[in-house]
Amino acid sequence: MAQQVKKHYLSDIGISFTGVAGPDSIEGKEVGTVYISICDPNDQCHTYLFHFNGDRETIQRRVVKKGLELLFQLLKE
């Protein structure tokens, strides 16, 4: 998905999020299971798995913050 984001917006970096924010688990995945993927300028994609706690809104907020942190780390390199 991150590659498609990069391609669609003609950007150097793409980021995507998918997972289960709740309130119920889906396809055997527990609430709070989230994947964040970042596709860098060299078309290398990095995917990270996280498990967050909290209600739906809290999980969504934490996921976005983690995504921004990962982007910052990539840009710092």
All heavy atoms as a GROMACS GRO file, in nm:
protein
  613
    1MET      N    1   0.082  -0.120   0.000
    1MET     CA    2   0.000   0.000   0.000
    1MET      C    3   0.086   0.126   0.000
    1MET      O    4   0.052   0.222  -0.066
    1MET     CB    5  -0.092   0.001   0.122
    1MET     CG    6  -0.208  -0.094   0.112
    1MET     SD    7  -0.338  -0.075   0.239
    1MET     CE    8  -0.249  -0.075   0.390
    2ALA      N    9   0.196   0.122   0.075
    2ALA     CA   10   0.284   0.240   0.081
    2ALA      C   11   0.341   0.273  -0.056
    2ALA      O   12   0.355   0.389  -0.093
    2ALA     CB   13   0.396   0.219   0.183
    3GLN      N   14   0.372   0.170  -0.133
    3GLN     CA   15   0.422   0.191  -0.269
    3GLN      C   16   0.316   0.259  -0.355
    3GLN      O   17   0.347   0.348  -0.434
    3GLN     CB   18   0.460   0.058  -0.332
    3GLN     CG   19   0.603   0.049  -0.371
    3GLN     CD   20   0.637  -0.089  -0.425
    3GLN    OE1   21   0.557  -0.183  -0.421
    3GLN    NE2   22   0.758  -0.102  -0.474
    4GLN      N   23   0.193   0.217  -0.340
    4GLN     CA   24   0.084   0.276  -0.417
    4GLN      C   25   0.057   0.420  -0.374
    4GLN      O   26   0.025   0.506  -0.458
    4GLN     CB   27  -0.043   0.192  -0.404
    4GLN     CG   28  -0.032   0.057  -0.471
    4GLN     CD   29   0.001   0.068  -0.619
    4GLN    OE1   30  -0.059   0.144  -0.692
    4GLN    NE2   31   0.100  -0.010  -0.662
    5VAL      N   32   0.071   0.450  -0.246
    5VAL     CA   33   0.056   0.588  -0.197
    5VAL      C   34   0.162   0.676  -0.262
    5VAL      O   35   0.134   0.784  -0.313
    5VAL     CB   36   0.067   0.593  -0.043
    5VAL    CG1   37   0.082   0.736   0.007
    5VAL    CG2   38  -0.053   0.525   0.022
    6LYS      N   39   0.285   0.627  -0.260
    6LYS     CA   40   0.397   0.700  -0.320
    6LYS      C   41   0.371   0.727  -0.468
    6LYS      O   42   0.389   0.838  -0.517
    6LYS     CB   43   0.525   0.618  -0.300
    6LYS     CG   44   0.648   0.683  -0.350
    6LYS     CD   45   0.768   0.593  -0.324
    6LYS     CE   46   0.885   0.646  -0.402
    6LYS     NZ   47   1.003   0.565  -0.388
    7LYS      N   48   0.326   0.623  -0.538
    7LYS     CA   49   0.300   0.633  -0.682
    7LYS      C   50   0.182   0.728  -0.710
    7LYS      O   51   0.191   0.814  -0.798
    7LYS     CB   52   0.268   0.493  -0.734
    7LYS     CG   53   0.254   0.480  -0.882
    7LYS     CD   54   0.226   0.333  -0.913
    7LYS     CE   55   0.238   0.302  -1.058
    7LYS     NZ   56   0.212   0.159  -1.084
    8HIS      N   57   0.074   0.712  -0.636
    8HIS     CA   58  -0.047   0.792  -0.658
    8HIS      C   59  -0.022   0.942  -0.637
    8HIS      O   60  -0.070   1.026  -0.713
    8HIS     CB   61  -0.158   0.745  -0.566
    8HIS     CG   62  -0.286   0.820  -0.582
    8HIS    ND1   63  -0.374   0.796  -0.686
    8HIS    CD2   64  -0.341   0.920  -0.509
    8HIS    CE1   65  -0.477   0.879  -0.675
    8HIS    NE2   66  -0.459   0.954  -0.568
    9TYR      N   67   0.053   0.975  -0.533
    9TYR     CA   68   0.078   1.116  -0.501
    9TYR      C   69   0.208   1.169  -0.560
    9TYR      O   70   0.246   1.283  -0.532
    9TYR     CB   71   0.075   1.137  -0.349
    9TYR     CG   72  -0.064   1.120  -0.294
    9TYR    CD1   73  -0.100   1.004  -0.225
    9TYR    CD2   74  -0.160   1.218  -0.313
    9TYR    CE1   75  -0.228   0.988  -0.176
    9TYR    CE2   76  -0.288   1.202  -0.264
    9TYR     CZ   77  -0.322   1.087  -0.196
    9TYR     OH   78  -0.449   1.071  -0.147
   10LEU      N   79   0.276   1.085  -0.640
   10LEU     CA   80   0.402   1.126  -0.703
   10LEU      C   81   0.500   1.183  -0.600
   10LEU      O   82   0.562   1.287  -0.620
   10LEU     CB   83   0.377   1.228  -0.816
   10LEU     CG   84   0.282   1.183  -0.926
   10LEU    CD1   85   0.253   1.297  -1.021
   10LEU    CD2   86   0.335   1.061  -0.999
   11SER      N   87   0.511   1.112  -0.488
   11SER     CA   88   0.597   1.159  -0.379
   11SER      C   89   0.722   1.073  -0.367
   11SER      O   90   0.732   0.966  -0.428
   11SER     CB   91   0.520   1.158  -0.247
   11SER     OG   92   0.481   1.027  -0.215
   12ASP      N   93   0.816   1.118  -0.288
   12ASP     CA   94   0.940   1.044  -0.266
   12ASP      C   95   0.921   0.932  -0.165
   12ASP      O   96   0.994   0.832  -0.167
   12ASP     CB   97   1.051   1.137  -0.216
   12ASP     CG   98   1.093   1.237  -0.322
   12ASP    OD1   99   1.082   1.205  -0.443
   12ASP    OD2  100   1.137   1.348  -0.285
   13ILE      N  101   0.827   0.950  -0.073
   13ILE     CA  102   0.804   0.855   0.035
   13ILE      C  103   0.654   0.827   0.044
   13ILE      O  104   0.573   0.918   0.029
   13ILE     CB  105   0.854   0.912   0.170
   13ILE    CG1  106   1.005   0.934   0.163
   13ILE    CG2  107   0.818   0.819   0.286
   13ILE    CD1  108   1.061   1.007   0.283
   14GLY      N  109   0.620   0.702   0.069
   14GLY     CA  110   0.481   0.664   0.091
   14GLY      C  111   0.467   0.595   0.225
   14GLY      O  112   0.558   0.524   0.268
   15ILE      N  113   0.356   0.616   0.292
   15ILE     CA  114   0.330   0.550   0.420
   15ILE      C  115   0.188   0.496   0.420
   15ILE      O  116   0.098   0.558   0.363
   15ILE     CB  117   0.353   0.645   0.540
   15ILE    CG1  118   0.339   0.569   0.672
   15ILE    CG2  119   0.262   0.766   0.534
   15ILE    CD1  120   0.388   0.648   0.793
   16SER      N  121   0.170   0.379   0.480
   16SER     CA  122   0.037   0.321   0.489
   16SER      C  123   0.018   0.255   0.625
   16SER      O  124   0.116   0.216   0.690
   16SER     CB  125   0.014   0.219   0.378
   16SER     OG  126   0.101   0.111   0.391
   17PHE      N  127  -0.107   0.245   0.664
   17PHE     CA  128  -0.145   0.186   0.792
   17PHE      C  129  -0.256   0.085   0.768
   17PHE      O  130  -0.348   0.112   0.691
   17PHE     CB  131  -0.201   0.294   0.886
   17PHE     CG  132  -0.110   0.411   0.907
   17PHE    CD1  133  -0.110   0.518   0.819
   17PHE    CD2  134  -0.024   0.416   1.015
   17PHE    CE1  135  -0.028   0.628   0.838
   17PHE    CE2  136   0.059   0.525   1.035
   17PHE     CZ  137   0.058   0.630   0.946
   18THR      N  138  -0.249  -0.027   0.834
   18THR     CA  139  -0.360  -0.122   0.832
   18THR      C  140  -0.357  -0.201   0.963
   18THR      O  141  -0.253  -0.215   1.026
   18THR     CB  142  -0.353  -0.216   0.710
   18THR    OG1  143  -0.473  -0.290   0.702
   18THR    CG2  144  -0.235  -0.311   0.717
   19GLY      N  145  -0.471  -0.248   1.001
   19GLY     CA  146  -0.477  -0.326   1.124
   19GLY      C  147  -0.615  -0.325   1.184
   19GLY      O  148  -0.714  -0.296   1.116
   20VAL      N  149  -0.620  -0.356   1.312
   20VAL     CA  150  -0.746  -0.368   1.385
   20VAL      C  151  -0.747  -0.269   1.500
   20VAL      O  152  -0.678  -0.290   1.600
   20VAL     CB  153  -0.765  -0.512   1.438
   20VAL    CG1  154  -0.901  -0.527   1.503
   20VAL    CG2  155  -0.745  -0.614   1.328
   21ALA      N  156  -0.824  -0.162   1.486
   21ALA     CA  157  -0.834  -0.062   1.592
   21ALA      C  158  -0.949  -0.094   1.688
   21ALA      O  159  -0.959  -0.033   1.793
   21ALA     CB  160  -0.852   0.077   1.532
   22GLY      N  161  -1.035  -0.186   1.652
   22GLY     CA  162  -1.145  -0.224   1.740
   22GLY      C  163  -1.278  -0.174   1.690
   22GLY      O  164  -1.286  -0.112   1.585
   23PRO      N  165  -1.382  -0.205   1.755
   23PRO     CA  166  -1.386  -0.261   1.890
   23PRO      C  167  -1.370  -0.413   1.895
   23PRO      O  168  -1.347  -0.469   2.001
   23PRO     CB  169  -1.523  -0.221   1.941
   23PRO     CG  170  -1.609  -0.216   1.819
   23PRO     CD  171  -1.517  -0.170   1.708
   24ASP      N  172  -1.380  -0.484   1.781
   24ASP     CA  173  -1.372  -0.630   1.781
   24ASP      C  174  -1.251  -0.677   1.700
   24ASP      O  175  -1.205  -0.608   1.610
   24ASP     CB  176  -1.499  -0.691   1.719
   24ASP     CG  177  -1.625  -0.650   1.792
   24ASP    OD1  178  -1.625  -0.654   1.917
   24ASP    OD2  179  -1.724  -0.614   1.725
   25SER      N  180  -1.204  -0.797   1.734
   25SER     CA  181  -1.096  -0.856   1.655
   25SER      C  182  -1.150  -0.896   1.518
   25SER      O  183  -1.270  -0.916   1.501
   25SER     CB  184  -1.036  -0.977   1.727
   25SER     OG  185  -1.134  -1.074   1.750
   26ILE      N  186  -1.061  -0.906   1.420
   26ILE     CA  187  -1.100  -0.938   1.283
   26ILE      C  188  -1.004  -1.045   1.230
   26ILE      O  189  -0.882  -1.032   1.243
   26ILE     CB  190  -1.094  -0.814   1.191
   26ILE    CG1  191  -1.191  -0.708   1.239
   26ILE    CG2  192  -1.124  -0.852   1.047
   26ILE    CD1  193  -1.180  -0.577   1.164
   27GLU      N  194  -1.060  -1.148   1.168
   27GLU     CA  195  -0.981  -1.253   1.104
   27GLU      C  196  -0.871  -1.307   1.194
   27GLU      O  197  -0.758  -1.331   1.152
   27GLU     CB  198  -0.922  -1.202   0.972
   27GLU     CG  199  -1.026  -1.162   0.870
   27GLU     CD  200  -0.967  -1.101   0.744
   27GLU    OE1  201  -0.843  -1.095   0.732
   27GLU    OE2  202  -1.046  -1.058   0.658
   28GLY      N  203  -0.903  -1.323   1.323
   28GLY     CA  204  -0.808  -1.379   1.417
   28GLY      C  205  -0.702  -1.282   1.467
   28GLY      O  206  -0.616  -1.318   1.545
   29LYS      N  207  -0.708  -1.158   1.422
   29LYS     CA  208  -0.613  -1.055   1.468
   29LYS      C  209  -0.676  -0.981   1.586
   29LYS      O  210  -0.790  -0.937   1.580
   29LYS     CB  211  -0.583  -0.955   1.356
   29LYS     CG  212  -0.524  -1.017   1.232
   29LYS     CD  213  -0.374  -1.007   1.235
   29LYS     CE  214  -0.312  -1.038   1.102
   29LYS     NZ  215  -0.294  -1.176   1.072
   30GLU      N  216  -0.599  -0.969   1.692
   30GLU     CA  217  -0.647  -0.902   1.811
   30GLU      C  218  -0.657  -0.751   1.791
   30GLU      O  219  -0.582  -0.694   1.711
   30GLU     CB  220  -0.553  -0.930   1.929
   30GLU     CG  221  -0.554  -1.074   1.975
   30GLU     CD  222  -0.690  -1.115   2.030
   30GLU    OE1  223  -0.752  -1.036   2.104
   30GLU    OE2  224  -0.736  -1.226   1.998
   31VAL      N  225  -0.745  -0.689   1.866
   31VAL     CA  226  -0.756  -0.542   1.864
   31VAL      C  227  -0.621  -0.484   1.904
   31VAL      O  228  -0.559  -0.529   2.000
   31VAL     CB  229  -0.867  -0.496   1.961
   31VAL    CG1  230  -0.866  -0.344   1.976
   31VAL    CG2  231  -1.002  -0.545   1.914
   32GLY      N  232  -0.576  -0.385   1.829
   32GLY     CA  233  -0.448  -0.320   1.856
   32GLY      C  234  -0.335  -0.370   1.769
   32GLY      O  235  -0.225  -0.315   1.772
   33THR      N  236  -0.359  -0.475   1.689
   33THR     CA  237  -0.258  -0.526   1.597
   33THR      C  238  -0.256  -0.435   1.474
   33THR      O  239  -0.356  -0.421   1.405
   33THR     CB  240  -0.291  -0.670   1.554
   33THR    OG1  241  -0.302  -0.752   1.670
   33THR    CG2  242  -0.184  -0.725   1.461
   34VAL      N  243  -0.141  -0.373   1.449
   34VAL     CA  244  -0.132  -0.273   1.342
   34VAL      C  245  -0.001  -0.290   1.266
   34VAL      O  246   0.104  -0.318   1.324
   34VAL     CB  247  -0.137  -0.130   1.402
   34VAL    CG1  248  -0.119  -0.026   1.294
   34VAL    CG2  249  -0.266  -0.108   1.477
   35TYR      N  250  -0.009  -0.274   1.135
   35TYR     CA  251   0.108  -0.273   1.048
   35TYR      C  252   0.125  -0.133   0.991
   35TYR      O  253   0.028  -0.073   0.945
   35TYR     CB  254   0.092  -0.371   0.932
   35TYR     CG  255   0.084  -0.515   0.975
   35TYR    CD1  256  -0.038  -0.573   1.009
   35TYR    CD2  257   0.199  -0.593   0.981
   35TYR    CE1  258  -0.046  -0.705   1.048
   35TYR    CE2  259   0.192  -0.727   1.019
   35TYR     CZ  260   0.069  -0.782   1.054
   35TYR     OH  261   0.063  -0.913   1.092
   36ILE      N  262   0.248  -0.083   0.996
   36ILE     CA  263   0.281   0.044   0.934
   36ILE      C  264   0.389   0.014   0.830
   36ILE      O  265   0.488  -0.053   0.860
   36ILE     CB  266   0.334   0.146   1.036
   36ILE    CG1  267   0.231   0.172   1.145
   36ILE    CG2  268   0.373   0.278   0.966
   36ILE    CD1  269   0.281   0.260   1.259
   37SER      N  270   0.368   0.061   0.709
   37SER     CA  271   0.465   0.038   0.602
   37SER      C  272   0.510   0.172   0.545
   37SER      O  273   0.429   0.263   0.527
   37SER     CB  274   0.401  -0.048   0.492
   37SER     OG  275   0.497  -0.081   0.396
   38ILE      N  276   0.640   0.182   0.521
   38ILE     CA  277   0.697   0.303   0.462
   38ILE      C  278   0.781   0.262   0.342
   38ILE      O  279   0.864   0.173   0.351
   38ILE     CB  280   0.785   0.379   0.563
   38ILE    CG1  281   0.702   0.424   0.682
   38ILE    CG2  282   0.853   0.498   0.496
   38ILE    CD1  283   0.781   0.492   0.791
   39CYS      N  284   0.757   0.328   0.229
   39CYS     CA  285   0.834   0.304   0.108
   39CYS      C  286   0.925   0.425   0.088
   39CYS      O  287   0.877   0.538   0.075
   39CYS     CB  288   0.739   0.284  -0.010
   39CYS     SG  289   0.819   0.218  -0.155
   40ASP      N  290   1.055   0.402   0.088
   40ASP     CA  291   1.151   0.513   0.084
   40ASP      C  292   1.182   0.557  -0.060
   40ASP      O  293   1.132   0.497  -0.155
   40ASP     CB  294   1.278   0.476   0.162
   40ASP     CG  295   1.361   0.366   0.098
   40ASP    OD1  296   1.349   0.342  -0.024
   40ASP    OD2  297   1.441   0.304   0.171
   41PRO      N  298   1.264   0.660  -0.076
   41PRO     CA  299   1.294   0.712  -0.210
   41PRO      C  300   1.360   0.610  -0.304
   41PRO      O  301   1.354   0.623  -0.425
   41PRO     CB  302   1.388   0.829  -0.183
   41PRO     CG  303   1.354   0.874  -0.046
   41PRO     CD  304   1.319   0.748   0.028
   42ASN      N  305   1.422   0.506  -0.248
   42ASN     CA  306   1.486   0.402  -0.329
   42ASN      C  307   1.392   0.286  -0.358
   42ASN      O  308   1.435   0.180  -0.402
   42ASN     CB  309   1.612   0.349  -0.258
   42ASN     CG  310   1.715   0.457  -0.238
   42ASN    OD1  311   1.739   0.538  -0.327
   42ASN    ND2  312   1.775   0.461  -0.121
   43ASP      N  313   1.263   0.305  -0.332
   43ASP     CA  314   1.160   0.203  -0.350
   43ASP      C  315   1.179   0.081  -0.262
   43ASP      O  316   1.131  -0.027  -0.293
   43ASP     CB  317   1.148   0.160  -0.496
   43ASP     CG  318   1.064   0.257  -0.577
   43ASP    OD1  319   0.980   0.326  -0.518
   43ASP    OD2  320   1.084   0.264  -0.699
   44GLN      N  321   1.249   0.097  -0.152
   44GLN     CA  322   1.258  -0.009  -0.052
   44GLN      C  323   1.146   0.013   0.049
   44GLN      O  324   1.131   0.123   0.102
   44GLN     CB  325   1.393  -0.008   0.019
   44GLN     CG  326   1.508  -0.047  -0.070
   44GLN     CD  327   1.638  -0.053   0.007
   44GLN    OE1  328   1.651  -0.001   0.117
   44GLN    NE2  329   1.737  -0.117  -0.053
   45CYS      N  330   1.067  -0.090   0.070
   45CYS     CA  331   0.955  -0.079   0.163
   45CYS      C  332   0.989  -0.151   0.293
   45CYS      O  333   1.044  -0.261   0.291
   45CYS     CB  334   0.828  -0.136   0.102
   45CYS     SG  335   0.772  -0.038  -0.038
   46HIS      N  336   0.957  -0.086   0.402
   46HIS     CA  337   0.982  -0.139   0.536
   46HIS      C  338   0.848  -0.150   0.606
   46HIS      O  339   0.773  -0.054   0.612
   46HIS     CB  340   1.074  -0.045   0.614
   46HIS     CG  341   1.195  -0.002   0.536
   46HIS    ND1  342   1.310  -0.076   0.532
   46HIS    CD2  343   1.216   0.105   0.455
   46HIS    CE1  344   1.399  -0.016   0.454
   46HIS    NE2  345   1.343   0.095   0.406
   47THR      N  346   0.818  -0.268   0.657
   47THR     CA  347   0.690  -0.291   0.724
   47THR      C  348   0.716  -0.328   0.869
   47THR      O  349   0.802  -0.411   0.899
   47THR     CB  350   0.611  -0.403   0.653
   47THR    OG1  351   0.592  -0.364   0.516
   47THR    CG2  352   0.476  -0.424   0.718
   48TYR      N  353   0.639  -0.266   0.957
   48TYR     CA  354   0.656  -0.284   1.101
   48TYR      C  355   0.524  -0.332   1.161
   48TYR      O  356   0.418  -0.284   1.124
   48TYR     CB  357   0.695  -0.151   1.166
   48TYR     CG  358   0.815  -0.086   1.102
   48TYR    CD1  359   0.799   0.003   0.996
   48TYR    CD2  360   0.944  -0.114   1.145
   48TYR    CE1  361   0.909   0.063   0.936
   48TYR    CE2  362   1.054  -0.055   1.085
   48TYR     CZ  363   1.036   0.033   0.981
   48TYR     OH  364   1.143   0.092   0.921
   49LEU      N  365   0.534  -0.424   1.256
   49LEU     CA  366   0.418  -0.475   1.327
   49LEU      C  367   0.419  -0.420   1.469
   49LEU      O  368   0.523  -0.425   1.537
   49LEU     CB  369   0.422  -0.629   1.331
   49LEU     CG  370   0.322  -0.698   1.423
   49LEU    CD1  371   0.179  -0.671   1.380
   49LEU    CD2  372   0.351  -0.848   1.426
   50PHE      N  373   0.305  -0.368   1.513
   50PHE     CA  374   0.292  -0.315   1.649
   50PHE      C  375   0.165  -0.368   1.713
   50PHE      O  376   0.071  -0.406   1.645
   50PHE     CB  377   0.285  -0.161   1.646
   50PHE     CG  378   0.408  -0.096   1.593
   50PHE    CD1  379   0.414  -0.054   1.461
   50PHE    CD2  380   0.520  -0.078   1.672
   50PHE    CE1  381   0.527   0.006   1.409
   50PHE    CE2  382   0.635  -0.018   1.622
   50PHE     CZ  383   0.638   0.024   1.490
   51HIS      N  384   0.165  -0.366   1.846
   51HIS     CA  385   0.046  -0.401   1.924
   51HIS      C  386   0.020  -0.285   2.020
   51HIS      O  387   0.104  -0.256   2.106
   51HIS     CB  388   0.068  -0.531   2.002
   51HIS     CG  389   0.093  -0.647   1.912
   51HIS    ND1  390  -0.008  -0.714   1.847
   51HIS    CD2  391   0.207  -0.709   1.874
   51HIS    CE1  392   0.042  -0.812   1.775
   51HIS    NE2  393   0.174  -0.809   1.788
   52PHE      N  394  -0.092  -0.218   2.003
   52PHE     CA  395  -0.128  -0.103   2.085
   52PHE      C  396  -0.245  -0.139   2.175
   52PHE      O  397  -0.329  -0.222   2.139
   52PHE     CB  398  -0.167   0.016   1.997
   52PHE     CG  399  -0.052   0.070   1.915
   52PHE    CD1  400  -0.033   0.028   1.784
   52PHE    CD2  401   0.036   0.161   1.969
   52PHE    CE1  402   0.072   0.078   1.708
   52PHE    CE2  403   0.142   0.211   1.894
   52PHE     CZ  404   0.160   0.169   1.763
   53ASN      N  405  -0.250  -0.074   2.290
   53ASN     CA  406  -0.361  -0.092   2.384
   53ASN      C  407  -0.451   0.030   2.382
   53ASN      O  408  -0.409   0.138   2.345
   53ASN     CB  409  -0.308  -0.112   2.527
   53ASN     CG  410  -0.229  -0.240   2.540
   53ASN    OD1  411  -0.269  -0.343   2.487
   53ASN    ND2  412  -0.118  -0.234   2.610
   54GLY      N  413  -0.575   0.012   2.426
   54GLY     CA  414  -0.667   0.124   2.439
   54GLY      C  415  -0.792   0.104   2.356
   54GLY      O  416  -0.810   0.000   2.291
   55ASP      N  417  -0.876   0.205   2.360
   55ASP     CA  418  -0.998   0.200   2.278
   55ASP      C  419  -0.963   0.240   2.134
   55ASP      O  420  -0.849   0.274   2.104
   55ASP     CB  421  -1.108   0.290   2.336
   55ASP     CG  422  -1.070   0.437   2.344
   55ASP    OD1  423  -0.974   0.479   2.276
   55ASP    OD2  424  -1.136   0.511   2.418
   56ARG      N  425  -1.061   0.236   2.046
   56ARG     CA  426  -1.039   0.260   1.903
   56ARG      C  427  -0.970   0.394   1.878
   56ARG      O  428  -0.872   0.402   1.804
   56ARG     CB  429  -1.174   0.254   1.831
   56ARG     CG  430  -1.165   0.272   1.683
   56ARG     CD  431  -1.303   0.256   1.617
   56ARG     NE  432  -1.298   0.277   1.476
   56ARG     CZ  433  -1.263   0.185   1.386
   56ARG    NH1  434  -1.230   0.064   1.426
   56ARG    NH2  435  -1.261   0.213   1.257
   57GLU      N  436  -1.020   0.500   1.938
   57GLU     CA  437  -0.964   0.634   1.916
   57GLU      C  438  -0.821   0.643   1.967
   57GLU      O  439  -0.734   0.701   1.902
   57GLU     CB  440  -1.052   0.739   1.985
   57GLU     CG  441  -1.009   0.880   1.958
   57GLU     CD  442  -1.102   0.981   2.023
   57GLU    OE1  443  -1.225   0.961   2.019
   57GLU    OE2  444  -1.050   1.080   2.078
   58THR      N  445  -0.794   0.584   2.083
   58THR     CA  446  -0.659   0.587   2.140
   58THR      C  447  -0.562   0.511   2.051
   58THR      O  448  -0.450   0.557   2.025
   58THR     CB  449  -0.660   0.526   2.281
   58THR    OG1  450  -0.750   0.602   2.363
   58THR    CG2  451  -0.522   0.526   2.343
   59ILE      N  452  -0.604   0.395   2.002
   59ILE     CA  453  -0.518   0.315   1.914
   59ILE      C  454  -0.489   0.393   1.786
   59ILE      O  455  -0.373   0.403   1.744
   59ILE     CB  456  -0.583   0.179   1.882
   59ILE    CG1  457  -0.585   0.092   2.008
   59ILE    CG2  458  -0.511   0.109   1.768
   59ILE    CD1  459  -0.668  -0.034   1.996
   60GLN      N  460  -0.590   0.453   1.725
   60GLN     CA  461  -0.569   0.530   1.603
   60GLN      C  462  -0.471   0.645   1.626
   60GLN      O  463  -0.382   0.669   1.543
   60GLN     CB  464  -0.702   0.582   1.549
   60GLN     CG  465  -0.791   0.474   1.493
   60GLN     CD  466  -0.929   0.524   1.456
   60GLN    OE1  467  -0.979   0.622   1.510
   60GLN    NE2  468  -0.993   0.454   1.363
   61ARG      N  469  -0.486   0.714   1.736
   61ARG     CA  470  -0.396   0.826   1.767
   61ARG      C  471  -0.252   0.777   1.786
   61ARG      O  472  -0.157   0.837   1.734
   61ARG     CB  473  -0.447   0.899   1.890
   61ARG     CG  474  -0.377   1.030   1.918
   61ARG     CD  475  -0.441   1.112   2.030
   61ARG     NE  476  -0.478   1.037   2.148
   61ARG     CZ  477  -0.603   1.005   2.183
   61ARG    NH1  478  -0.703   1.040   2.107
   61ARG    NH2  479  -0.627   0.936   2.292
   62ARG      N  480  -0.236   0.667   1.858
   62ARG     CA  481  -0.102   0.613   1.881
   62ARG      C  482  -0.036   0.564   1.753
   62ARG      O  483   0.084   0.579   1.733
   62ARG     CB  484  -0.108   0.500   1.983
   62ARG     CG  485  -0.137   0.548   2.122
   62ARG     CD  486  -0.148   0.434   2.221
   62ARG     NE  487  -0.172   0.487   2.354
   62ARG     CZ  488  -0.207   0.413   2.457
   62ARG    NH1  489  -0.224   0.282   2.443
   62ARG    NH2  490  -0.228   0.468   2.574
   63VAL      N  491  -0.116   0.505   1.664
   63VAL     CA  492  -0.063   0.455   1.537
   63VAL      C  493  -0.011   0.570   1.452
   63VAL      O  494   0.099   0.561   1.395
   63VAL     CB  495  -0.172   0.375   1.461
   63VAL    CG1  496  -0.130   0.346   1.318
   63VAL    CG2  497  -0.204   0.246   1.534
   64VAL      N  498  -0.086   0.678   1.445
   64VAL     CA  499  -0.041   0.794   1.365
   64VAL      C  500   0.087   0.852   1.424
   64VAL      O  501   0.181   0.884   1.350
   64VAL     CB  502  -0.153   0.900   1.356
   64VAL    CG1  503  -0.100   1.029   1.295
   64VAL    CG2  504  -0.269   0.847   1.275
   65LYS      N  505   0.094   0.863   1.555
   65LYS     CA  506   0.216   0.915   1.619
   65LYS      C  507   0.336   0.826   1.589
   65LYS      O  508   0.445   0.875   1.562
   65LYS     CB  509   0.196   0.928   1.770
   65LYS     CG  510   0.108   1.044   1.808
   65LYS     CD  511   0.092   1.051   1.959
   65LYS     CE  512   0.000   1.165   1.999
   65LYS     NZ  513  -0.018   1.172   2.144
   66LYS      N  514   0.315   0.695   1.594
   66LYS     CA  515   0.424   0.601   1.565
   66LYS      C  516   0.466   0.614   1.419
   66LYS      O  517   0.584   0.611   1.387
   66LYS     CB  518   0.381   0.458   1.598
   66LYS     CG  519   0.489   0.355   1.574
   66LYS     CD  520   0.620   0.390   1.642
   66LYS     CE  521   0.635   0.322   1.775
   66LYS     NZ  522   0.771   0.343   1.832
   67GLY      N  523   0.370   0.630   1.328
   67GLY     CA  524   0.401   0.650   1.188
   67GLY      C  525   0.485   0.774   1.166
   67GLY      O  526   0.583   0.772   1.090
   68LEU      N  527   0.450   0.882   1.233
   68LEU     CA  528   0.528   1.006   1.222
   68LEU      C  529   0.668   0.987   1.279
   68LEU      O  530   0.766   1.039   1.222
   68LEU     CB  531   0.456   1.120   1.295
   68LEU     CG  532   0.328   1.170   1.227
   68LEU    CD1  533   0.257   1.270   1.318
   68LEU    CD2  534   0.359   1.231   1.093
   69GLU      N  535   0.679   0.913   1.386
   69GLU     CA  536   0.811   0.884   1.444
   69GLU      C  537   0.897   0.804   1.346
   69GLU      O  538   1.016   0.835   1.327
   69GLU     CB  539   0.793   0.805   1.574
   69GLU     CG  540   0.923   0.765   1.640
   69GLU     CD  541   0.900   0.675   1.761
   69GLU    OE1  542   0.794   0.685   1.826
   69GLU    OE2  543   0.990   0.593   1.788
   70LEU      N  544   0.839   0.705   1.281
   70LEU     CA  545   0.913   0.625   1.182
   70LEU      C  546   0.955   0.710   1.063
   70LEU      O  547   1.067   0.696   1.012
   70LEU     CB  548   0.828   0.507   1.136
   70LEU     CG  549   0.801   0.399   1.242
   70LEU    CD1  550   0.696   0.301   1.191
   70LEU    CD2  551   0.928   0.327   1.281
   71LEU      N  552   0.866   0.798   1.017
   71LEU     CA  553   0.902   0.890   0.907
   71LEU      C  554   1.016   0.981   0.947
   71LEU      O  555   1.110   1.004   0.869
   71LEU     CB  556   0.782   0.975   0.868
   71LEU     CG  557   0.682   0.915   0.772
   71LEU    CD1  558   0.563   1.009   0.753
   71LEU    CD2  559   0.745   0.883   0.639
   72PHE      N  560   1.011   1.033   1.067
   72PHE     CA  561   1.116   1.121   1.117
   72PHE      C  562   1.251   1.046   1.118
   72PHE      O  563   1.353   1.100   1.075
   72PHE     CB  564   1.082   1.172   1.257
   72PHE     CG  565   1.188   1.258   1.317
   72PHE    CD1  566   1.208   1.387   1.271
   72PHE    CD2  567   1.267   1.213   1.419
   72PHE    CE1  568   1.306   1.469   1.325
   72PHE    CE2  569   1.365   1.291   1.476
   72PHE     CZ  570   1.386   1.420   1.429
   73GLN      N  571   1.250   0.922   1.168
   73GLN     CA  572   1.373   0.844   1.171
   73GLN      C  573   1.428   0.820   1.029
   73GLN      O  574   1.549   0.828   1.008
   73GLN     CB  575   1.349   0.708   1.240
   73GLN     CG  576   1.317   0.718   1.387
   73GLN     CD  577   1.431   0.783   1.466
   73GLN    OE1  578   1.548   0.759   1.439
   73GLN    NE2  579   1.395   0.867   1.561
   74LEU      N  580   1.340   0.793   0.935
   74LEU     CA  581   1.383   0.773   0.797
   74LEU      C  582   1.444   0.900   0.738
   74LEU      O  583   1.549   0.896   0.674
   74LEU     CB  584   1.263   0.730   0.710
   74LEU     CG  585   1.292   0.715   0.562
   74LEU    CD1  586   1.385   0.595   0.536
   74LEU    CD2  587   1.163   0.700   0.484
   75LEU      N  588   1.382   1.013   0.764
   75LEU     CA  589   1.430   1.141   0.710
   75LEU      C  590   1.563   1.182   0.776
   75LEU      O  591   1.643   1.253   0.715
   75LEU     CB  592   1.325   1.249   0.729
   75LEU     CG  593   1.198   1.231   0.645
   75LEU    CD1  594   1.092   1.332   0.687
   75LEU    CD2  595   1.229   1.240   0.498
   76LYS      N  596   1.583   1.140   0.899
   76LYS     CA  597   1.705   1.173   0.972
   76LYS      C  598   1.828   1.101   0.918
   76LYS      O  599   1.938   1.149   0.929
   76LYS     CB  600   1.686   1.134   1.120
   76LYS     CG  601   1.726   1.238   1.217
   76LYS     CD  602   1.682   1.207   1.356
   76LYS     CE  603   1.748   1.083   1.412
   76LYS     NZ  604   1.731   1.068   1.556
   77GLU      N  605   1.806   0.986   0.856
   77GLU     CA  606   1.918   0.904   0.806
   77GLU      C  607   1.990   0.967   0.690
   77GLU      O  608   1.945   1.039   0.612
   77GLU     CB  609   1.866   0.766   0.765
   77GLU     CG  610   1.817   0.686   0.880
   77GLU     CD  611   1.757   0.552   0.837
   77GLU    OE1  612   1.752   0.522   0.716
   77GLU    OE2  613   1.716   0.479   0.924
   0.00000   0.00000   0.00000
